[in-house]
Amino acid sequence: VQLQASGGGLVQARGSLRLSCSASGRILRINDMGWYRQAPGQQREQVAGITSGGNTNYADSVKGRFTISRDNAKNTVYLQMNSLKPEDTAIYYCNCNALTSLITSGNYWGRGTLVTVSS
């Protein structure tokens, strides 16, 4: 399973960006999908997650500003980021748990996309 993320870039504070991440490969079903981020010198943290049924959860630091969604037909997860702050600057990684056969599932990561928010 390969995850390809896109949409990162440089944006001014209070601006918006939309990240996308598409999964491809031998996939029977994708379960949970999510976005994580890692800032320089910090540990990777979960930003938002979404189940196959559409239930979502968010880190407290992004609640009310970020929205996660998914298109199951396209095996794609999105992260709409509004009211961005300099502290949102990080490499953003997408993640999914996918069923690759009737008895096999795995956790997969994309390469990451850099988001830089200038003050």
C-alpha positions in Angstrom: 0.0 0.0 0.0 1.4 3.4 -1.0 0.2 6.7 0.4 0.8 9.9 -1.6 0.3 13.2 0.1 0.0 16.6 -1.5 -1.1 20.1 -0.7 1.6 21.4 1.6 3.4 24.7 1.1 4.1 28.1 2.5 1.2 30.2 3.8 0.8 33.3 6.0 -0.7 33.1 9.4 -4.5 33.0 9.4 -4.4 31.5 5.9 -5.7 28.1 4.8 -4.3 25.0 3.1 -5.9 21.7 2.1 -3.9 18.5 2.3 -4.9 15.4 0.3 -3.6 11.8 0.6 -4.5 9.0 -1.7 -3.9 5.3 -1.0 -3.1 2.8 -3.8 -2.0 -0.8 -4.1 -3.6 -4.0 -3.1 -6.4 -2.8 -0.9 -9.5 -4.6 0.1 -10.7 -2.0 2.6 -9.3 1.0 4.4 -10.3 1.3 8.0 -9.0 4.3 10.0 -7.2 7.1 8.3 -5.5 10.0 9.9 -3.1 12.9 9.7 0.0 13.3 12.0 2.6 16.0 12.1 6.1 16.4 13.3 7.7 19.7 14.0 11.5 20.1 14.3 12.8 18.7 17.5 9.4 17.3 18.5 7.7 14.0 18.5 5.2 13.0 15.9 1.7 13.7 17.1 -1.8 12.9 15.8 -3.6 15.9 14.3 -6.9 14.2 13.3 -8.4 10.8 12.6 -11.4 9.5 10.8 -13.0 6.0 10.9 -14.4 4.2 7.9 -17.8 5.3 9.1 -16.9 8.9 9.3 -16.4 9.4 13.0 -13.7 12.0 13.6 -11.3 13.1 16.4 -9.0 16.0 16.6 -6.0 17.2 18.7 -7.1 20.0 21.1 -4.7 22.3 19.4 -6.5 22.1 16.0 -10.2 21.7 17.1 -12.4 24.3 15.4 -9.7 25.1 12.8 -9.0 21.8 11.0 -11.4 19.4 9.4 -10.7 15.9 8.3 -12.8 14.1 5.7 -12.4 11.1 3.4 -13.7 9.8 0.1 -13.9 6.0 0.4 -14.5 5.5 -3.3 -11.1 7.2 -4.0 -9.3 5.9 -1.0 -8.4 9.5 -0.2 -8.3 11.5 3.0 -8.3 15.3 3.2 -7.3 17.8 5.9 -8.7 21.3 5.5 -6.6 23.6 7.6 -8.0 27.1 8.4 -6.8 29.9 10.6 -3.3 28.5 10.4 -0.7 29.6 13.0 3.1 29.5 13.0 3.0 26.7 15.5 1.2 24.5 12.9 4.5 24.5 10.9 5.5 20.8 10.6 5.8 17.9 8.2 2.4 16.4 7.9 2.0 12.6 7.4 -1.0 10.7 6.4 -1.6 7.3 7.8 -4.1 4.5 7.2 -4.9 1.0 8.5 -5.8 -1.1 5.5 -7.0 -4.6 4.9 -4.9 -6.1 2.1 -6.3 -9.6 2.2 -9.1 -11.4 4.1 -6.7 -12.1 7.0 -4.0 -9.4 6.7 -4.1 -5.8 7.7 -1.4 -3.2 8.2 -0.6 0.3 9.2 0.9 2.5 6.4 2.5 5.9 6.3 2.9 8.5 3.5 6.2 10.3 3.0 5.0 13.6 4.4 4.3 17.0 3.1 5.8 20.2 4.6 3.5 22.9 5.8 5.2 26.2 6.7 3.2 29.0 8.3 4.8 32.4 8.4 4.0 35.1 11.0 
